[in-house]
Amino acid sequence: MKKIAFIVFFFYLQIANAQCAMCKAVVESGNPSEAEGLNSGILYLMIFPYLLVGTLLYFIVKNRKKNKL
């Protein structure tokens, strides 16, 4: 099971690395509107993990305070 998980993780890591090279090529092409759109897309994608973690932490803290009373 651990070998399968490692292999899957390894291949996803390679795909992510390839995507970074593609993004770098787009930014280096010199078109400022494409670079701005790429930055906006990155910010849009980054907000969801923070929202999920923040919501999870909020409910954990709320639950712990409730149990202490």
PyMOL Python script that loads the backbone (N, CA, C, O; Angstrom):
from pymol import cmd

cmd.read_pdbstr("""\
ATOM      1  N   MET A   1       0.826  -1.193   0.000  1.00  0.00           N
ATOM      2  CA  MET A   1       0.000   0.000   0.000  1.00  0.00           C
ATOM      3  C   MET A   1       0.869   1.256   0.000  1.00  0.00           C
ATOM      4  O   MET A   1       0.574   2.222  -0.703  1.00  0.00           O
ATOM      5  N   LYS A   2       1.943   1.236   0.794  1.00  0.00           N
ATOM      6  CA  LYS A   2       2.817   2.402   0.867  1.00  0.00           C
ATOM      7  C   LYS A   2       3.538   2.634  -0.457  1.00  0.00           C
ATOM      8  O   LYS A   2       3.778   3.776  -0.849  1.00  0.00           O
ATOM      9  N   LYS A   3       3.881   1.541  -1.144  1.00  0.00           N
ATOM     10  CA  LYS A   3       4.559   1.685  -2.432  1.00  0.00           C
ATOM     11  C   LYS A   3       3.638   2.330  -3.460  1.00  0.00           C
ATOM     12  O   LYS A   3       4.066   3.179  -4.242  1.00  0.00           O
ATOM     13  N   ILE A   4       2.394   1.930  -3.455  1.00  0.00           N
ATOM     14  CA  ILE A   4       1.435   2.501  -4.400  1.00  0.00           C
ATOM     15  C   ILE A   4       1.234   3.983  -4.111  1.00  0.00           C
ATOM     16  O   ILE A   4       1.200   4.797  -5.034  1.00  0.00           O
ATOM     17  N   ALA A   5       1.101   4.334  -2.842  1.00  0.00           N
ATOM     18  CA  ALA A   5       0.934   5.742  -2.475  1.00  0.00           C
ATOM     19  C   ALA A   5       2.152   6.556  -2.882  1.00  0.00           C
ATOM     20  O   ALA A   5       2.012   7.682  -3.360  1.00  0.00           O
ATOM     21  N   PHE A   6       3.340   6.004  -2.701  1.00  0.00           N
ATOM     22  CA  PHE A   6       4.561   6.708  -3.087  1.00  0.00           C
ATOM     23  C   PHE A   6       4.619   6.913  -4.597  1.00  0.00           C
ATOM     24  O   PHE A   6       4.978   7.994  -5.064  1.00  0.00           O
ATOM     25  N   ILE A   7       4.271   5.889  -5.355  1.00  0.00           N
ATOM     26  CA  ILE A   7       4.305   5.989  -6.819  1.00  0.00           C
ATOM     27  C   ILE A   7       3.308   7.041  -7.306  1.00  0.00           C
ATOM     28  O   ILE A   7       3.634   7.856  -8.169  1.00  0.00           O
ATOM     29  N   VAL A   8       2.103   7.022  -6.756  1.00  0.00           N
ATOM     30  CA  VAL A   8       1.094   8.013  -7.148  1.00  0.00           C
ATOM     31  C   VAL A   8       1.575   9.416  -6.800  1.00  0.00           C
ATOM     32  O   VAL A   8       1.462  10.330  -7.617  1.00  0.00           O
ATOM     33  N   PHE A   9       2.108   9.594  -5.601  1.00  0.00           N
ATOM     34  CA  PHE A   9       2.622  10.898  -5.183  1.00  0.00           C
ATOM     35  C   PHE A   9       3.762  11.345  -6.087  1.00  0.00           C
ATOM     36  O   PHE A   9       3.834  12.519  -6.452  1.00  0.00           O
ATOM     37  N   PHE A  10       4.643  10.441  -6.448  1.00  0.00           N
ATOM     38  CA  PHE A  10       5.789  10.769  -7.297  1.00  0.00           C
ATOM     39  C   PHE A  10       5.334  11.269  -8.664  1.00  0.00           C
ATOM     40  O   PHE A  10       5.882  12.243  -9.180  1.00  0.00           O
ATOM     41  N   PHE A  11       4.337  10.611  -9.255  1.00  0.00           N
ATOM     42  CA  PHE A  11       3.872  11.034 -10.575  1.00  0.00           C
ATOM     43  C   PHE A  11       3.134  12.366 -10.514  1.00  0.00           C
ATOM     44  O   PHE A  11       3.245  13.171 -11.438  1.00  0.00           O
ATOM     45  N   TYR A  12       2.387  12.613  -9.448  1.00  0.00           N
ATOM     46  CA  TYR A  12       1.737  13.918  -9.310  1.00  0.00           C
ATOM     47  C   TYR A  12       2.767  15.017  -9.136  1.00  0.00           C
ATOM     48  O   TYR A  12       2.572  16.135  -9.613  1.00  0.00           O
ATOM     49  N   LEU A  13       3.855  14.712  -8.461  1.00  0.00           N
ATOM     50  CA  LEU A  13       4.926  15.682  -8.272  1.00  0.00           C
ATOM     51  C   LEU A  13       5.544  16.061  -9.610  1.00  0.00           C
ATOM     52  O   LEU A  13       5.860  17.230  -9.832  1.00  0.00           O
ATOM     53  N   GLN A  14       5.721  15.098 -10.499  1.00  0.00           N
ATOM     54  CA  GLN A  14       6.281  15.378 -11.817  1.00  0.00           C
ATOM     55  C   GLN A  14       5.332  16.245 -12.646  1.00  0.00           C
ATOM     56  O   GLN A  14       5.780  17.134 -13.370  1.00  0.00           O
ATOM     57  N   ILE A  15       4.049  15.997 -12.546  1.00  0.00           N
ATOM     58  CA  ILE A  15       3.074  16.796 -13.290  1.00  0.00           C
ATOM     59  C   ILE A  15       3.087  18.233 -12.790  1.00  0.00           C
ATOM     60  O   ILE A  15       3.036  19.163 -13.594  1.00  0.00           O
ATOM     61  N   ALA A  16       3.155  18.429 -11.481  1.00  0.00           N
ATOM     62  CA  ALA A  16       3.186  19.774 -10.915  1.00  0.00           C
ATOM     63  C   ALA A  16       4.427  20.519 -11.371  1.00  0.00           C
ATOM     64  O   ALA A  16       4.352  21.714 -11.657  1.00  0.00           O
ATOM     65  N   ASN A  17       5.548  19.854 -11.443  1.00  0.00           N
ATOM     66  CA  ASN A  17       6.777  20.485 -11.898  1.00  0.00           C
ATOM     67  C   ASN A  17       6.643  20.919 -13.350  1.00  0.00           C
ATOM     68  O   ASN A  17       7.120  21.993 -13.715  1.00  0.00           O
ATOM     69  N   ALA A  18       6.014  20.121 -14.170  1.00  0.00           N
ATOM     70  CA  ALA A  18       5.827  20.474 -15.574  1.00  0.00           C
ATOM     71  C   ALA A  18       4.921  21.692 -15.706  1.00  0.00           C
ATOM     72  O   ALA A  18       5.161  22.553 -16.552  1.00  0.00           O
ATOM     73  N   GLN A  19       3.906  21.772 -14.896  1.00  0.00           N
ATOM     74  CA  GLN A  19       3.010  22.922 -14.959  1.00  0.00           C
ATOM     75  C   GLN A  19       3.727  24.202 -14.569  1.00  0.00           C
ATOM     76  O   GLN A  19       3.463  25.253 -15.153  1.00  0.00           O
ATOM     77  N   CYS A  20       4.620  24.141 -13.604  1.00  0.00           N
ATOM     78  CA  CYS A  20       5.368  25.331 -13.206  1.00  0.00           C
ATOM     79  C   CYS A  20       6.218  25.840 -14.356  1.00  0.00           C
ATOM     80  O   CYS A  20       6.332  27.051 -14.544  1.00  0.00           O
ATOM     81  N   ALA A  21       6.814  24.953 -15.125  1.00  0.00           N
ATOM     82  CA  ALA A  21       7.624  25.368 -16.267  1.00  0.00           C
ATOM     83  C   ALA A  21       6.755  26.042 -17.324  1.00  0.00           C
ATOM     84  O   ALA A  21       7.187  27.000 -17.966  1.00  0.00           O
ATOM     85  N   MET A  22       5.549  25.553 -17.505  1.00  0.00           N
ATOM     86  CA  MET A  22       4.645  26.167 -18.476  1.00  0.00           C
ATOM     87  C   MET A  22       4.231  27.560 -18.022  1.00  0.00           C
ATOM     88  O   MET A  22       4.174  28.484 -18.833  1.00  0.00           O
ATOM     89  N   CYS A  23       3.945  27.717 -16.744  1.00  0.00           N
ATOM     90  CA  CYS A  23       3.574  29.032 -16.220  1.00  0.00           C
ATOM     91  C   CYS A  23       4.736  30.005 -16.361  1.00  0.00           C
ATOM     92  O   CYS A  23       4.541  31.168 -16.715  1.00  0.00           O
ATOM     93  N   LYS A  24       5.929  29.532 -16.088  1.00  0.00           N
ATOM     94  CA  LYS A  24       7.116  30.380 -16.205  1.00  0.00           C
ATOM     95  C   LYS A  24       7.291  30.850 -17.644  1.00  0.00           C
ATOM     96  O   LYS A  24       7.642  32.007 -17.874  1.00  0.00           O
ATOM     97  N   ALA A  25       7.057  29.985 -18.600  1.00  0.00           N
ATOM     98  CA  ALA A  25       7.191  30.354 -20.009  1.00  0.00           C
ATOM     99  C   ALA A  25       6.163  31.410 -20.396  1.00  0.00           C
ATOM    100  O   ALA A  25       6.467  32.313 -21.175  1.00  0.00           O
ATOM    101  N   VAL A  26       4.957  31.306 -19.863  1.00  0.00           N
ATOM    102  CA  VAL A  26       3.916  32.292 -20.168  1.00  0.00           C
ATOM    103  C   VAL A  26       4.302  33.651 -19.607  1.00  0.00           C
ATOM    104  O   VAL A  26       4.146  34.669 -20.282  1.00  0.00           O
ATOM    105  N   VAL A  27       4.799  33.674 -18.389  1.00  0.00           N
ATOM    106  CA  VAL A  27       5.173  34.942 -17.759  1.00  0.00           C
ATOM    107  C   VAL A  27       6.366  35.563 -18.471  1.00  0.00           C
ATOM    108  O   VAL A  27       6.423  36.781 -18.636  1.00  0.00           O
ATOM    109  N   GLU A  28       7.309  34.746 -18.890  1.00  0.00           N
ATOM    110  CA  GLU A  28       8.504  35.264 -19.547  1.00  0.00           C
ATOM    111  C   GLU A  28       8.244  35.707 -20.984  1.00  0.00           C
ATOM    112  O   GLU A  28       9.117  36.314 -21.603  1.00  0.00           O
ATOM    113  N   SER A  29       7.073  35.419 -21.521  1.00  0.00           N
ATOM    114  CA  SER A  29       6.776  35.821 -22.896  1.00  0.00           C
ATOM    115  C   SER A  29       6.674  37.332 -23.034  1.00  0.00           C
ATOM    116  O   SER A  29       6.794  37.854 -24.142  1.00  0.00           O
ATOM    117  N   GLY A  30       6.456  38.040 -21.942  1.00  0.00           N
ATOM    118  CA  GLY A  30       6.490  39.490 -21.962  1.00  0.00           C
ATOM    119  C   GLY A  30       5.143  40.170 -22.060  1.00  0.00           C
ATOM    120  O   GLY A  30       5.094  41.400 -22.058  1.00  0.00           O
ATOM    121  N   ASN A  31       4.063  39.445 -22.145  1.00  0.00           N
ATOM    122  CA  ASN A  31       2.742  40.058 -22.221  1.00  0.00           C
ATOM    123  C   ASN A  31       2.243  40.331 -20.805  1.00  0.00           C
ATOM    124  O   ASN A  31       1.945  39.386 -20.074  1.00  0.00           O
ATOM    125  N   PRO A  32       2.144  41.608 -20.395  1.00  0.00           N
ATOM    126  CA  PRO A  32       1.763  41.913 -19.011  1.00  0.00           C
ATOM    127  C   PRO A  32       0.344  41.481 -18.652  1.00  0.00           C
ATOM    128  O   PRO A  32       0.083  41.137 -17.500  1.00  0.00           O
ATOM    129  N   SER A  33      -0.570  41.492 -19.607  1.00  0.00           N
ATOM    130  CA  SER A  33      -1.941  41.092 -19.282  1.00  0.00           C
ATOM    131  C   SER A  33      -2.020  39.599 -18.975  1.00  0.00           C
ATOM    132  O   SER A  33      -2.799  39.187 -18.116  1.00  0.00           O
ATOM    133  N   GLU A  34      -1.226  38.787 -19.665  1.00  0.00           N
ATOM    134  CA  GLU A  34      -1.211  37.351 -19.368  1.00  0.00           C
ATOM    135  C   GLU A  34      -0.606  37.096 -17.997  1.00  0.00           C
ATOM    136  O   GLU A  34      -1.087  36.243 -17.252  1.00  0.00           O
ATOM    137  N   ALA A  35       0.451  37.835 -17.661  1.00  0.00           N
ATOM    138  CA  ALA A  35       1.075  37.664 -16.352  1.00  0.00           C
ATOM    139  C   ALA A  35       0.122  38.085 -15.244  1.00  0.00           C
ATOM    140  O   ALA A  35       0.062  37.437 -14.199  1.00  0.00           O
ATOM    141  N   GLU A  36      -0.621  39.162 -15.461  1.00  0.00           N
ATOM    142  CA  GLU A  36      -1.586  39.619 -14.458  1.00  0.00           C
ATOM    143  C   GLU A  36      -2.708  38.600 -14.283  1.00  0.00           C
ATOM    144  O   GLU A  36      -3.146  38.336 -13.164  1.00  0.00           O
ATOM    145  N   GLY A  37      -3.167  38.034 -15.389  1.00  0.00           N
ATOM    146  CA  GLY A  37      -4.199  37.005 -15.316  1.00  0.00           C
ATOM    147  C   GLY A  37      -3.711  35.760 -14.603  1.00  0.00           C
ATOM    148  O   GLY A  37      -4.462  35.133 -13.856  1.00  0.00           O
ATOM    149  N   LEU A  38      -2.462  35.402 -14.827  1.00  0.00           N
ATOM    150  CA  LEU A  38      -1.877  34.245 -14.158  1.00  0.00           C
ATOM    151  C   LEU A  38      -1.790  34.488 -12.655  1.00  0.00           C
ATOM    152  O   LEU A  38      -2.105  33.603 -11.860  1.00  0.00           O
ATOM    153  N   ASN A  39      -1.363  35.683 -12.269  1.00  0.00           N
ATOM    154  CA  ASN A  39      -1.281  36.013 -10.844  1.00  0.00           C
ATOM    155  C   ASN A  39      -2.658  36.004 -10.196  1.00  0.00           C
ATOM    156  O   ASN A  39      -2.805  35.526  -9.071  1.00  0.00           O
ATOM    157  N   SER A  40      -3.660  36.520 -10.882  1.00  0.00           N
ATOM    158  CA  SER A  40      -5.023  36.501 -10.346  1.00  0.00           C
ATOM    159  C   SER A  40      -5.523  35.067 -10.178  1.00  0.00           C
ATOM    160  O   SER A  40      -6.181  34.744  -9.189  1.00  0.00           O
ATOM    161  N   GLY A  41      -5.211  34.221 -11.140  1.00  0.00           N
ATOM    162  CA  GLY A  41      -5.612  32.816 -11.044  1.00  0.00           C
ATOM    163  C   GLY A  41      -4.951  32.102  -9.885  1.00  0.00           C
ATOM    164  O   GLY A  41      -5.582  31.293  -9.204  1.00  0.00           O
ATOM    165  N   ILE A  42      -3.680  32.398  -9.658  1.00  0.00           N
ATOM    166  CA  ILE A  42      -2.963  31.791  -8.537  1.00  0.00           C
ATOM    167  C   ILE A  42      -3.581  32.230  -7.218  1.00  0.00           C
ATOM    168  O   ILE A  42      -3.790  31.408  -6.326  1.00  0.00           O
ATOM    169  N   LEU A  43      -3.875  33.523  -7.085  1.00  0.00           N
ATOM    170  CA  LEU A  43      -4.499  34.013  -5.855  1.00  0.00           C
ATOM    171  C   LEU A  43      -5.872  33.388  -5.646  1.00  0.00           C
ATOM    172  O   LEU A  43      -6.235  33.049  -4.520  1.00  0.00           O
ATOM    173  N   TYR A  44      -6.631  33.235  -6.718  1.00  0.00           N
ATOM    174  CA  TYR A  44      -7.950  32.614  -6.631  1.00  0.00           C
ATOM    175  C   TYR A  44      -7.837  31.171  -6.147  1.00  0.00           C
ATOM    176  O   TYR A  44      -8.623  30.737  -5.305  1.00  0.00           O
ATOM    177  N   LEU A  45      -6.875  30.432  -6.668  1.00  0.00           N
ATOM    178  CA  LEU A  45      -6.714  29.035  -6.271  1.00  0.00           C
ATOM    179  C   LEU A  45      -6.155  28.898  -4.858  1.00  0.00           C
ATOM    180  O   LEU A  45      -6.429  27.906  -4.181  1.00  0.00           O
ATOM    181  N   MET A  46      -5.378  29.877  -4.405  1.00  0.00           N
ATOM    182  CA  MET A  46      -4.773  29.792  -3.077  1.00  0.00           C
ATOM    183  C   MET A  46      -5.759  30.084  -1.955  1.00  0.00           C
ATOM    184  O   MET A  46      -5.532  29.660  -0.822  1.00  0.00           O
ATOM    185  N   ILE A  47      -6.842  30.793  -2.234  1.00  0.00           N
ATOM    186  CA  ILE A  47      -7.744  31.199  -1.164  1.00  0.00           C
ATOM    187  C   ILE A  47      -8.532  30.016  -0.592  1.00  0.00           C
ATOM    188  O   ILE A  47      -8.866  30.020   0.593  1.00  0.00           O
ATOM    189  N   PHE A  48      -8.829  29.024  -1.397  1.00  0.00           N
ATOM    190  CA  PHE A  48      -9.666  27.924  -0.926  1.00  0.00           C
ATOM    191  C   PHE A  48      -8.997  27.054   0.138  1.00  0.00           C
ATOM    192  O   PHE A  48      -9.664  26.707   1.113  1.00  0.00           O
ATOM    193  N   PRO A  49      -7.729  26.683   0.014  1.00  0.00           N
ATOM    194  CA  PRO A  49      -7.111  25.934   1.114  1.00  0.00           C
ATOM    195  C   PRO A  49      -7.086  26.723   2.421  1.00  0.00           C
ATOM    196  O   PRO A  49      -7.294  26.156   3.493  1.00  0.00           O
ATOM    197  N   TYR A  50      -6.831  28.033   2.335  1.00  0.00           N
ATOM    198  CA  TYR A  50      -6.831  28.851   3.544  1.00  0.00           C
ATOM    199  C   TYR A  50      -8.222  28.921   4.164  1.00  0.00           C
ATOM    200  O   TYR A  50      -8.357  28.872   5.386  1.00  0.00           O
ATOM    201  N   LEU A  51      -9.246  29.034   3.343  1.00  0.00           N
ATOM    202  CA  LEU A  51     -10.608  29.040   3.866  1.00  0.00           C
ATOM    203  C   LEU A  51     -10.958  27.712   4.526  1.00  0.00           C
ATOM    204  O   LEU A  51     -11.574  27.694   5.591  1.00  0.00           O
ATOM    205  N   LEU A  52     -10.574  26.611   3.912  1.00  0.00           N
ATOM    206  CA  LEU A  52     -10.864  25.301   4.490  1.00  0.00           C
ATOM    207  C   LEU A  52     -10.150  25.101   5.820  1.00  0.00           C
ATOM    208  O   LEU A  52     -10.754  24.638   6.787  1.00  0.00           O
ATOM    209  N   VAL A  53      -8.870  25.447   5.873  1.00  0.00           N
ATOM    210  CA  VAL A  53      -8.105  25.286   7.112  1.00  0.00           C
ATOM    211  C   VAL A  53      -8.640  26.223   8.183  1.00  0.00           C
ATOM    212  O   VAL A  53      -8.772  25.827   9.341  1.00  0.00           O
ATOM    213  N   GLY A  54      -8.948  27.455   7.812  1.00  0.00           N
ATOM    214  CA  GLY A  54      -9.494  28.413   8.776  1.00  0.00           C
ATOM    215  C   GLY A  54     -10.821  27.951   9.345  1.00  0.00           C
ATOM    216  O   GLY A  54     -11.055  28.066  10.548  1.00  0.00           O
ATOM    217  N   THR A  55     -11.689  27.431   8.493  1.00  0.00           N
ATOM    218  CA  THR A  55     -12.982  26.925   8.956  1.00  0.00           C
ATOM    219  C   THR A  55     -12.797  25.725   9.873  1.00  0.00           C
ATOM    220  O   THR A  55     -13.469  25.616  10.899  1.00  0.00           O
ATOM    221  N   LEU A  56     -11.901  24.837   9.512  1.00  0.00           N
ATOM    222  CA  LEU A  56     -11.626  23.670  10.345  1.00  0.00           C
ATOM    223  C   LEU A  56     -11.100  24.087  11.715  1.00  0.00           C
ATOM    224  O   LEU A  56     -11.557  23.573  12.736  1.00  0.00           O
ATOM    225  N   LEU A  57     -10.148  25.012  11.744  1.00  0.00           N
ATOM    226  CA  LEU A  57      -9.601  25.482  13.019  1.00  0.00           C
ATOM    227  C   LEU A  57     -10.663  26.191  13.853  1.00  0.00           C
ATOM    228  O   LEU A  57     -10.687  26.044  15.075  1.00  0.00           O
ATOM    229  N   TYR A  58     -11.534  26.951  13.213  1.00  0.00           N
ATOM    230  CA  TYR A  58     -12.612  27.624  13.933  1.00  0.00           C
ATOM    231  C   TYR A  58     -13.501  26.613  14.650  1.00  0.00           C
ATOM    232  O   TYR A  58     -13.819  26.792  15.826  1.00  0.00           O
ATOM    233  N   PHE A  59     -13.900  25.560  13.956  1.00  0.00           N
ATOM    234  CA  PHE A  59     -14.768  24.568  14.577  1.00  0.00           C
ATOM    235  C   PHE A  59     -14.039  23.764  15.650  1.00  0.00           C
ATOM    236  O   PHE A  59     -14.657  23.362  16.636  1.00  0.00           O
ATOM    237  N   ILE A  60     -12.751  23.522  15.482  1.00  0.00           N
ATOM    238  CA  ILE A  60     -11.981  22.820  16.512  1.00  0.00           C
ATOM    239  C   ILE A  60     -11.918  23.655  17.782  1.00  0.00           C
ATOM    240  O   ILE A  60     -12.157  23.143  18.876  1.00  0.00           O
ATOM    241  N   VAL A  61     -11.597  24.937  17.642  1.00  0.00           N
ATOM    242  CA  VAL A  61     -11.510  25.822  18.813  1.00  0.00           C
ATOM    243  C   VAL A  61     -12.877  25.963  19.464  1.00  0.00           C
ATOM    244  O   VAL A  61     -12.984  25.929  20.690  1.00  0.00           O
ATOM    245  N   LYS A  62     -13.916  26.118  18.663  1.00  0.00           N
ATOM    246  CA  LYS A  62     -15.271  26.245  19.191  1.00  0.00           C
ATOM    247  C   LYS A  62     -15.669  24.989  19.965  1.00  0.00           C
ATOM    248  O   LYS A  62     -16.279  25.085  21.030  1.00  0.00           O
ATOM    249  N   ASN A  63     -15.329  23.824  19.439  1.00  0.00           N
ATOM    250  CA  ASN A  63     -15.670  22.562  20.086  1.00  0.00           C
ATOM    251  C   ASN A  63     -14.890  22.387  21.390  1.00  0.00           C
ATOM    252  O   ASN A  63     -15.446  21.911  22.380  1.00  0.00           O
ATOM    253  N   ARG A  64     -13.618  22.763  21.403  1.00  0.00           N
ATOM    254  CA  ARG A  64     -12.817  22.634  22.625  1.00  0.00           C
ATOM    255  C   ARG A  64     -13.316  23.568  23.721  1.00  0.00           C
ATOM    256  O   ARG A  64     -13.368  23.182  24.889  1.00  0.00           O
ATOM    257  N   LYS A  65     -13.683  24.795  23.353  1.00  0.00           N
ATOM    258  CA  LYS A  65     -14.217  25.727  24.352  1.00  0.00           C
ATOM    259  C   LYS A  65     -15.542  25.220  24.901  1.00  0.00           C
ATOM    260  O   LYS A  65     -15.820  25.375  26.090  1.00  0.00           O
ATOM    261  N   LYS A  66     -16.354  24.622  24.053  1.00  0.00           N
ATOM    262  CA  LYS A  66     -17.645  24.087  24.468  1.00  0.00           C
ATOM    263  C   LYS A  66     -17.452  22.937  25.459  1.00  0.00           C
ATOM    264  O   LYS A  66     -18.195  22.826  26.433  1.00  0.00           O
ATOM    265  N   ASN A  67     -16.455  22.081  25.212  1.00  0.00           N
ATOM    266  CA  ASN A  67     -16.213  20.935  26.080  1.00  0.00           C
ATOM    267  C   ASN A  67     -15.605  21.338  27.416  1.00  0.00           C
ATOM    268  O   ASN A  67     -15.786  20.624  28.403  1.00  0.00           O
ATOM    269  N   LYS A  68     -14.890  22.461  27.481  1.00  0.00           N
ATOM    270  CA  LYS A  68     -14.287  22.905  28.739  1.00  0.00           C
ATOM    271  C   LYS A  68     -15.320  23.486  29.692  1.00  0.00           C
ATOM    272  O   LYS A  68     -15.133  23.442  30.908  1.00  0.00           O
ATOM    273  N   LEU A  69     -16.402  24.029  29.157  1.00  0.00           N
ATOM    274  CA  LEU A  69     -17.425  24.631  30.014  1.00  0.00           C
ATOM    275  C   LEU A  69     -18.324  23.614  30.560  1.00  0.00           C
ATOM    276  O   LEU A  69     -19.248  23.943  31.305  1.00  0.00           O
TER     277      LEU A  69
END
""", "prot")
cmd.dss("prot")
cmd.show_as("cartoon", "prot")
cmd.util.cbc("prot")
cmd.orient("prot")
